[in-house]
């Protein structure tokens, strides 16, 4: 619940502030919603709206170390896909 709350508000902030939206708009360049559009992020956007809420949630909830490891391990492939996706789809 904490993570969803933080993700929602970080995503809202990406739409409100032009300085953040210029990094977030890459995510909205697709005309059709699909898995590629959902996972296509600028690295700055990823740090602010994906990694930020995950790190803050861990700081607030303070989960068991094994739980934290599993969460981090789940984000690692997603992070690589996001970083590679910016180049794979022709965006820098």
C-alpha positions as a Markdown table, in Angstrom:
| # | Residue | x | y | z |
|---|---|---|---|---|
| 1 | Unk | 0.0 | 0.0 | 0.0 |
| 2 | Unk | 2.9 | 2.4 | 0.8 |
| 3 | Unk | 4.5 | 1.7 | -2.5 |
| 4 | Unk | 1.3 | 2.2 | -4.5 |
| 5 | Unk | 0.7 | 5.5 | -2.7 |
| 6 | Unk | 4.2 | 6.8 | -3.4 |
| 7 | Unk | 4.2 | 5.6 | -7.0 |
| 8 | Unk | 0.9 | 7.3 | -7.6 |
| 9 | Unk | 2.1 | 10.7 | -6.3 |
| 10 | Unk | 5.5 | 10.5 | -8.0 |
| 11 | Unk | 3.7 | 9.7 | -11.3 |
| 12 | Unk | 1.3 | 12.7 | -10.7 |
| 13 | Unk | 4.3 | 15.0 | -10.1 |
| 14 | Unk | 5.8 | 13.8 | -13.4 |
| 15 | Unk | 2.8 | 15.3 | -15.1 |
| 16 | Unk | 2.5 | 18.5 | -13.1 |
| 17 | Unk | 6.1 | 19.9 | -13.4 |
| 18 | Unk | 7.4 | 20.6 | -16.9 |
| 19 | Unk | 11.0 | 19.8 | -15.9 |
| 20 | Unk | 9.9 | 16.3 | -14.9 |
| 21 | Unk | 7.4 | 15.8 | -17.7 |
| 22 | Unk | 10.1 | 16.3 | -20.4 |
| 23 | Unk | 11.6 | 13.0 | -19.1 |
| 24 | Unk | 8.3 | 11.3 | -18.5 |
| 25 | Unk | 6.7 | 12.2 | -21.9 |
| 26 | Unk | 8.8 | 9.4 | -23.6 |
| 27 | Unk | 6.5 | 7.0 | -21.9 |
| 28 | Unk | 3.5 | 8.6 | -23.6 |
| 29 | Unk | 4.8 | 8.7 | -27.2 |
| 30 | Unk | 3.1 | 5.5 | -28.0 |
| 31 | Unk | -0.4 | 5.8 | -29.6 |
| 32 | Unk | -1.5 | 2.4 | -28.4 |
| 33 | Unk | -1.2 | 1.1 | -24.8 |
| 34 | Unk | 0.8 | -2.2 | -24.7 |
| 35 | Unk | 3.6 | -3.7 | -22.8 |
| 36 | Unk | 6.2 | -1.7 | -24.6 |
| 37 | Unk | 4.6 | 1.6 | -23.9 |
| 38 | Unk | 4.1 | 0.6 | -20.2 |
| 39 | Unk | 7.8 | -0.3 | -19.8 |
| 40 | Unk | 9.3 | 2.5 | -21.9 |
| 41 | Unk | 10.9 | 5.0 | -19.6 |
| 42 | Unk | 13.6 | 7.7 | -19.7 |
| 43 | Unk | 16.2 | 6.7 | -17.0 |
| 44 | Unk | 15.5 | 9.9 | -15.0 |
| 45 | Unk | 11.8 | 9.0 | -15.0 |
| 46 | Unk | 12.6 | 5.5 | -13.8 |
| 47 | Unk | 14.7 | 6.8 | -10.9 |
| 48 | Unk | 12.0 | 9.2 | -9.9 |
| 49 | Unk | 8.8 | 7.2 | -10.4 |
| 50 | Unk | 10.0 | 3.6 | -10.1 |
| 51 | Unk | 13.1 | 3.4 | -8.0 |
| 52 | Unk | 12.2 | 6.3 | -5.7 |
| 53 | Unk | 9.0 | 4.8 | -4.4 |
| 54 | Unk | 10.6 | 1.4 | -3.9 |
| 55 | Unk | 13.5 | 2.9 | -1.9 |
| 56 | Unk | 11.2 | 5.1 | 0.2 |
| 57 | Unk | 8.9 | 2.2 | 0.9 |
| 58 | Unk | 11.9 | 0.1 | 2.1 |
| 59 | Unk | 13.0 | 3.0 | 4.3 |
| 60 | Unk | 9.5 | 3.4 | 5.8 |
| 61 | Unk | 8.4 | -0.2 | 6.1 |
| 62 | Unk | 11.9 | -1.6 | 6.9 |
| 63 | Unk | 11.1 | -5.2 | 5.6 |
| 64 | Unk | 13.1 | -8.3 | 6.5 |
| 65 | Unk | 16.4 | -8.4 | 4.5 |
| 66 | Unk | 15.2 | -11.4 | 2.5 |
| 67 | Unk | 12.0 | -9.6 | 1.5 |
| 68 | Unk | 14.0 | -6.6 | 0.5 |
| 69 | Unk | 16.4 | -8.8 | -1.6 |
| 70 | Unk | 13.5 | -10.4 | -3.4 |
| 71 | Unk | 12.0 | -7.0 | -4.2 |
| 72 | Unk | 15.3 | -5.6 | -5.4 |
| 73 | Unk | 15.9 | -8.8 | -7.5 |
| 74 | Unk | 12.5 | -8.3 | -9.1 |
| 75 | Unk | 13.4 | -4.7 | -10.1 |
| 76 | Unk | 16.8 | -5.5 | -11.6 |
| 77 | Unk | 15.5 | -7.1 | -14.8 |
| 78 | Unk | 12.9 | -4.3 | -15.1 |
| 79 | Unk | 15.6 | -1.7 | -14.8 |
| 80 | Unk | 17.8 | -3.3 | -17.5 |
| 81 | Unk | 14.8 | -3.6 | -19.8 |
| 82 | Unk | 13.9 | 0.1 | -19.2 |
| 83 | Unk | 17.5 | 1.3 | -19.9 |
| 84 | Unk | 17.9 | -0.9 | -22.9 |
| 85 | Unk | 14.4 | 0.0 | -24.1 |
| 86 | Unk | 15.3 | 3.6 | -24.6 |
| 87 | Unk | 18.0 | 2.6 | -27.1 |
| 88 | Unk | 16.1 | -0.4 | -28.6 |
| 89 | Unk | 13.2 | 1.8 | -29.6 |
| 90 | Unk | 15.4 | 4.6 | -31.0 |
| 91 | Unk | 15.1 | 7.2 | -28.2 |
| 92 | Unk | 18.1 | 8.6 | -26.4 |
